[in-house]
Structure formats: structure tokens, C-alpha cells
Amino acid sequence: MKKILVLLTALMFTFTLVGCSSTETKKDEPKEQTTAQEQNKESIELNVSAAASLKDALEEINTNYEKETGNKVILNLAGSGKLVQQILEGAPADLFISASNAKMKDLVEKGNVEESAVSTLLENDLVMIVPKDSQEKVEKIEDLENVNGKIAIGEVETVPAGQYAKDSLTSLGLWDKIQDKIVYAKDVRAVLSYVEQGEVVAGFVYNSDATVAENSQIAQVVPADSHKPIVYPIAVLKESPNAETAKSYEDFLKTEESKKIFEKFGFKVPTK
């Protein structure tokens, strides 16, 4: 009889342990869900204001960055001058990538960027492109003097590519001769669009823009000594609420993997 009582007691103790273990497991499950939710809340949205010519390269790089970090990059693409205006007017921005040193210098002088935070991310070339099916014979820049159609460049005051184009045309003695044929675009991608759609006989864009063209082609690479060096400075904004994350994103843009993507889209990566 005693043996039976001992056996029954042991069985009851075993069932109790199994029940407790099951209860603890059920209690642990919500904790795992809470942890996942907490991790999701920790993801950060970065506001990146970048020159329009960076569109395709940054979109591919950002896919890699978001997959690796869980953070989200919100791209604001426009002419560098327009972006500066937006930032000065209070538009949210954690990081700024300009297509010229002059536009970055504007933010340094206004106190939005620390000069020591600025570095050169990329370099580029200016090219003259023409529609593939154009009836106008435009093989070199000098031919622009004799064309009947319009020529597109970016707005000189807000689009660095427009300023580079004006400087080059002035240096080559053509600006005054063709100024009445110029059509100004809001950014370099708008110039590309004008040429792609055949609305102009030629346009000045960056080599990186030409790599994504479908209905236009490079007629000539603009002589580098006819304009200032084309560089893309990058910096985290002083008032960024996500400065640490923005700096790590900047570092991600400088990794070997990102550099290869930039080069694929026609940019040059500084060797220094």
C-alpha cells in the first residue's frame, strides 16, 4: 500500500512540473513578441538631402543599408542650391550631399554644418549629350553655335551642373553666342529628360546621368580644365537629431561595396 502511495505521489509531482513548464513557456512567448516590437521601434529614419544626380546610385546603396541596419533612408533629391534653401528654411535633414563645394560652403557659413565635418565623397565629369535620333549634327561643343534647336543646362544659381556648363561654354568662347538658345532646368535630371524626349538638341549633364540614359548618348566629354573640379562633399548637419546614425550612414557610403556601386553609375571615387 505504501509503495502505491509513493508511486502516486511521484506521478502527481511529475505532472505538476510539466504543467509549470508549459505555463512558463506560454508566459515567455509574449516576451519574445515584445522584444521584436521594441527592436522595430529602435529603427531610425534618416533624412538625406542629396544632389539629383545621385538618385540611382543612392537608391541601390540604400537598399543594402536598410537591409543591413533596419534603418530607413528618406531621400530628398534636387539641385544642390535648392536643397540648401530648404535646409536654411528648416526642412528636416540629417545629412547633406552636394554636387559642389560652393553649396556646402553656404551651409558652413550659415552655421548649419561644421567645416571639420565636411569630406569629399565623389567626383564626376561633365558631358554633352544629344538625342540618339537627332537630325541635328552635334558631335562637339563647337557645333552648338550652328544648331537651330534649344540647348538645356541646369539653372545656374541652384544647379551646380548648370554653373559648370556656363563656365565651360564661357571658357570656350561660346556662351554669348548661344545664350539665346539656352533652356534652364530645375536639376540635372530634368536636363536629361529634355534630351531623352527630344525637346532639345543637346544638354549638359554629369557622366553619371548619362549612364542611365536610354534615348540619348554622349557626344563629348567637356574639357575638365574649362570648369572647376566637380566634387561631391558630404556632411552631417549640426542640428541633426540622429547625428550618430547619420555618421554611420556616411561611413557606409564610403565602404568598398558602396564605392563599386557609385563607380557602376559613372562616378569617380577619390583615391585619397
KOLTORGU-568454 format. One record per residue: x, y, z of N, C-alpha, C in turn; residue in one letter. Coordinates in steps of 0.1 Angstrom, whole numbers, plus 2048, in hexadecimal, padded with zeros to 3 digits. Layout:
BEGIN
XYZXYZXYZa/...
***
This chain:
BEGIN
8087F480080080080080980D800m/81380C80981C81780982381A7FCk/82780F7F582D8107E88248177DEk/8178137DF80D8197D580C8287D8i/80C82C7E580B83A7E98178427E4l/82383C7E682F8427E182F8447D2v/82A83A7CA82A83B7BC8208467B7l/8148477BE80A8517BB81085F7BEl/8178607C981D86D7CC8278727C2t/82F8687BD83986B7B38338707A6a/8288697A282186C79681B87A796l/81587D7A280F88A7A481A8957A3m/8258937A983089D7A883589F79Af/83689479283A89578483189D77Ct/82389B77E8198A277781A8B177Af/81D8B478781D8C278B8298C9784t/8358C27838408C877D83D8CB76El/8378C17678338C375982A8CF757v/8208D07608178DB76081D8E8762g/8278E976B82E8F676E8368FA762c/83D8EF75C8468F275083D8F7745s/8318F27438298F673882490473As/82190774781C91574A82791F748t/83391B74C83F92574A84192773Ce/84091D73384291E72583892871Ft/82C92772382193071E82493E723k/82993F72F82C94D73483795372Dk/84194B72884D95072184A955713d/83F94F70D83C9526FF8399616FDe/83196770582E97670383B97E704p/84497970D85098170F859982702k/8599766FB8609766EE85A9806E4e/84D9816E484698A6DB8499986DFq/84999B6EC84C9A86F185A9AD6EDt/8639A36EE8719A76EB8729AA6DCt/86B9A36D386B9A66C58659B46C2a/85B9B76C98549C46C885E9CF6CCq/8659CD6D786E9D76DC8799D96D2e/87E9CE6CC8899D06C28849D86B6q/8779D56B28729DD6A78719EC6AAn/86D9EF6B786C9FD6BB87AA046BAk/8849FC6BC892A026BC897A066AEe/890A016A4895A05696893A14694s/89CA1A68D89DA2868B89BA2C67Di/893A3767B891A3D66E89BA4866Ce/8A3A476628ADA5165F8A8A5A653l/8A8A676548A5A706498B2A74642n/8B3A706368C0A7362E8BCA7C622v/8C2A886228C0A916178CCA8F60Es/8CAA8B6028D5A885F98D2A8D5EBa/8DDA915E48DDA965D68D5A8C5CDa/8CDA915C48C4A885BC8CCA7E5B4a/8D9A815B08E1A785A88E4A6B5B0s/8E2A6B5BD8E6A5F5C58DAA555C6l/8CFA585C08C3A505C28C5A415C0k/8C9A3C5B58CAA2E5B28D3A275BBd/8DFA2D5BD8E9A265C68E5A265D4a/8DFA305D98DBA305E78CFA275EAl/8C6A265E08BBA1D5E28C0A0E5E3e/8CAA0B5DB8CF9FD5DD8D79FB5EAe/8DFA055ED8E7A045F98DDA04606i/8D3A0C6058CAA0D6118C29FF613n/8C09F86088B99EB60A8C29E2612t/8CF9E260F8D99DA6178DA9DF626n/8DA9EC6278DB9F26358CF9EF63Dy/8C39F06388B79EE63F8B69DF643e/8BA9D663A8BA9C863D8C49C4648k/8CF9CB6488DA9C86528D79CE660e/8D19DA6608CF9E166D8C19E1672t/8B79E06698A99E166D8A59F066Eg/8AE9F966B8AAA0766A8A4A0A65Dn/89DA1665C897A1A65089DA2764Bk/8A0A2863E8A6A3463989BA3B630v/898A4763488FA4F62C897A59623i/896A5761689EA5F60D897A6B609l/89EA77609898A836048A2A875F9n/89EA865EC8A7A885E18A3A955DAl/8ADA9D5D78AAAAA5D08B7AB05CCa/8B7ABC5C68C3AC35C38C9AC75D1g/8D6AC75D28DDACA5DE8D9AD85E4s/8D8AE25DC8D4AEF5E18C6AEF5E7g/8BDAE75E08AFAE65E58AFADF5F3k/8B7AD55F48B8ACE6018BDAD760Cl/8C7ADF6098CDAE96138C1AF2617v/8BAAF760E8AEB006128A5AF961Bq/8A2AEC618898AE562089EAE362Eq/8AAADF62F8B1ADD63D8B1AEA645i/8B4AF563E8B4B026458A6B0664Al/89CB0164388EB04646888AFB650e/891AF165588CAE865F888ADA65Bg/88AAD764F886AC964A88EABF652a/888AB3655890AA965D89BAA3654p/8A7AA365A8B2A9D6538BDA9965Da/8C1A8C65C8CBA876658D9A8865Ed/8D8A866508E5A866498E3A8D63Bl/8EDA946378EDA9B62A8F8A97621f/8F4A936158FFA9060A8FDA9A5FFi/906AA25FD905AAD5F390DAA85E6s/90AAAF5DB911AAC5CF91CAB75CCa/91EAC05D6929ACA5D592DACE5E3s/93AAD25E493FAD75F1938AE45F5n/934AEC5EB92FAFA5ED922AF85F5a/919AEF5F190CAED5F890EAE8606k/918ADF60891AADB616920AE661Em/928AEE61892EAFA61F923B03624k/918B0461D90DB0D621908B0962Fd/907AFB631902AF663D90CAF8648l/919AF7645923AF964F923B07654v/922B1064A922B1F64E915B22656e/90AB1C6548FEB1E65B8FDB17668k/907B0F66B908B08678900AFB679g/8FBAF666D8F4AEA66D8FDADD66Dn/909ADF668913AD4667920AD966Dv/926AD0675934AD267993EAD066Ee/947AD966C950AD8661958ACB662e/95CAC766F964ABB67195CAAE66Ds/94FAAF66C947AA3669946AA165Aa/94AAAA652949AA9643954AA063Ev/951A9763595BA8F62E956A8D61Fs/95FA8961795BA86609957A78607t/94BA76602946A68600949A635F2l/947A6C5E8948A675DA94DA735D1l/950A6F5C4954A785BA94CA745ADe/94CA7D5A3944A7A597949A8258Bn/944A7F580948A8657393BA8C56Ed/93DA97567932A9E560932A99551l/926A9654C926A9153E91BA98536v/91CA99529911A9E52190BA9251Am/8FDA9151C8F6A865168ECA8B50Ci/8E9A825028E0A854F78D6A7A4F6v/8CAA7C4F08C1A714ED8C7A684E3p/8C4A5B4E58C9A514DC8C4A524CEk/8B8A574CC8B2A584BF8B1A674BAd/8BAA6F4C08BAA7D4BC8BEA804ADs/8B7A894A78BAA8D4998C5A97498q/8C7A9E4A48D2AA84A58DFAA14A6e/8E9AA649F8F7AA14A08FEAA84ABk/8FEAA14B7905AA74C390FA9C4C8v/91BA9D4C4925A944C792FA994D1e/930AA74D2939AAD4DB933ABA4E0k/938ABF4EB932ACB4F1931AD74E7i/93BAD94DF93CAE44D6930AE44CCe/92BAD84C991FAD74C0913ADE4C5d/912AE04D2906AE74D8904AF54D2l/90EAFB4CD90DB094C8904B094BBe/903AFD4B48FCAFD4A88EFAF54A8n/8EBAF04B38DEAE84B48D2AF24B5v/8C7AED4B08BAAF54B18B2AF24BDn/8B4AE74C48ACAE34CF8B1AE94DCg/8ABAE54E78AFAEA4F58B9AE14FBk/8C0AE75058CAAE050D8C7AE051Bi/8C7AD55228C3AD55308CEAD453Aa/8CEADD5448D7ADC5508CFADE55Ci/8D5ADB5688CEADE5748CEAEC578g/8C5AF15808C4AFE5848D1B0258Be/8D8B0C5868E5B1058A8E6B13599v/8DCB1959F8DDB1D5AD8DBB125B7e/8D3B075B38D0AFD5BC8D5AEF5B8t/8D9AED5AC8DEAE05A78EDAE15A4v/8F5ADA5AB904ADB5A8907AD759Ap/900ACD595903AC9587901AD457Da/8F7ADD5808F4AE85788FFAF2578g/905AF5585910AFE58691CAF857Fq/91FAEB58092AAE557A929AE756Ay/91DAE556591AAE655791CAF5552a/917AFE55A919B0C556928B10556k/92FB0B56093EB0E561945B08555d/941AFC552948AF6546945AFD539s/939B00537935B0752B93BB1552Al/93CB1B535943B28536952B27533t/958B1D539966B1A537969B17528s/960B10521962B0C51395DB1750Al/959B2350F955B2E507947B2C500g/93EB24506932B214FF925B27507l/927B2A51391BB2E51B913B39515w/91AB44512913B5050C90DB4D4FFd/912B434F790DB404EA901B374EAk/8FFB2F4F58F4B264F58EAB28501i/8ECB335088E4B365148D5B36511q/8D2B3B5068C3B3C5028BDB2E4FFd/8C5B244FE8C0B174FB8BFB0E508k/8C4B145138C4B0C5208B6B0B526i/8B3AFE52A8A7AFB5328ACAF7540v/8A7AFD54B8ACAFA5588A2AEF55Fy/8A8AE65668A1ADB56C8A3ADC57Ba/899AD6583899AD75918A5ACE598k/8A9AC45918B4ABC5958BAAB458Ad/8C5AAD58C8CCAA65818C3A9B57Bv/8BBA955838B2A8A57E8A7A90574r/8A3A9C57789AAA256E8A1AA5560a/8ADAA95618B5AAB5548B5A9E54Cv/8B8A935538B9A8654D8ABA82547l/8A1A8554E893A83549890A8B53Cs/894A9753C892AA0530899A99523y/8A5A955258ADA8F51A8A7A81516v/8A3A7952089DA6C51E890A6D516e/889A7751887CA7951187DA81504q/889A8550188CA8C4F4887A9A4F4g/885AA0500880AAE50188BAB84FEe/898AB35008A3ABC4FD8ADAB44F4v/8B6ABB4EE8C0AB44E58CCAAF4EDv/8CEAB54F98DAAB15018D8AB6510a/8DFAB05198DEAB35278EBAB052Eg/8EDAB75398F9AB45418F5AAE54Ef/8FAAA25508F7A9A55C905A94561v/904A8D56C90FA86571911A7856Ay/91DA7356A91FA66564916A5B56Bn/914A5D57890CA535808FDA5357Bs/8F8A5F5768EBA605718EAA58563d/8F5A5A55C8F5A5454E8F4A4454Fa/8F9A3F55A8F9A3055C8EBA2A55Ct/8E1A325608D4A2D5618CBA32555v/8D1A3954C8CAA3E5408C6A32537a/8BAA335318B5A295278B4A2E519e/8B0A3B5188AEA4050A8B8A4B507n/8C2A4C50E8CCA5650B8DAA5050Ds/8E4A585088F2A535098FCA5E50Bq/907A5B510912A65512918A69504i/918A7650291EA7B4F692DA7F4F9a/92FA8450593CA8850893DA8A517q/949A8651D94CA8952B951A9752Bv/94CA9F534950AAD53495EAAE53Av/967AB6534975AB7539975ABB548p/97CAB355097CAB555E982AC3562a/98BAC855A991AD555D989AE155Ad/97DADF555974AEA55196AAED55Cs/96BAE6567962AE8573969AE4580h/963AE758B969AE3598967AD4599k/970ACE5A196EABF5A4960ABC5A9p/95BAB15A494DAAD5A894FAA35B4i/94BAA85C094DA9F5CC93FA9F5D3v/93DA955DB931A935E3935A935F2y/935A9E5F9937A9E60792CA9860Fp/92EA9361A924A8D623926A91631i/91BA9363991DA97647910A9464Ea/911A9165B906A90664902A9E669v/8F5AA16698F1AAE66E8F2AAF67Dl/8F6ABB6828F9ABE6908ECABB698k/8E1ABE6938D4ABD69B8CDAB0699e/8D4AA66938CEA996908CAA9269Ds/8BEA8E69F8BAA866AB8BFA786ABp/8C5A7469F8CAA6669D8D9A67699n/8E1A7069F8EEA7269A8F7A66699a/8F6A5E6A48FEA526A58FBA4869Ae/8EEA466988EAA3D68D8EDA4267Ft/8EBA4F67E8EEA566718FDA5466Ea/906A55678914A53676917A45672k/910A3B678912A2D67490DA2A666s/903A316628FEA30654908A3664Ay/90EA4164E919A47646924A3E644e/928A3764F933A2D64F92FA21645d/922A1E64591DA1363D91FA1762Ef/91DA2362B91EA2861D92DA27618l/936A26622944A2661F94AA1861Fk/941A0E621946A0062194A9FC613t/9519F16129559EC6059499E85FCe/93F9E26039339DE5FC92C9EA5F6e/92B9F45FE924A005F992CA075EEs/939A075EF942A0E5E5940A075D8k/93E9FA5D893C9F25CB92F9F65C4k/9259F95CC9189FD5C7919A0B5C1i/920A145C8922A225C3929A215B5f/934A195B593BA185A8933A1259De/92BA095A1922A02596919A0D590k/915A1759890DA22592914A2E58Df/921A2C58B929A36584930A4158Dg/930A3F59A937A485A3945A445A4f/94DA4D5A995BA4A5AC95DA4B5BBk/964A415C1966A415CF974A465D2v/975A515DA983A575DD98CA4C5E2p/998A4D5DE9A2A435E39A8A475F1t/9A7A545F59ACA586019A2A5560Ck/
***
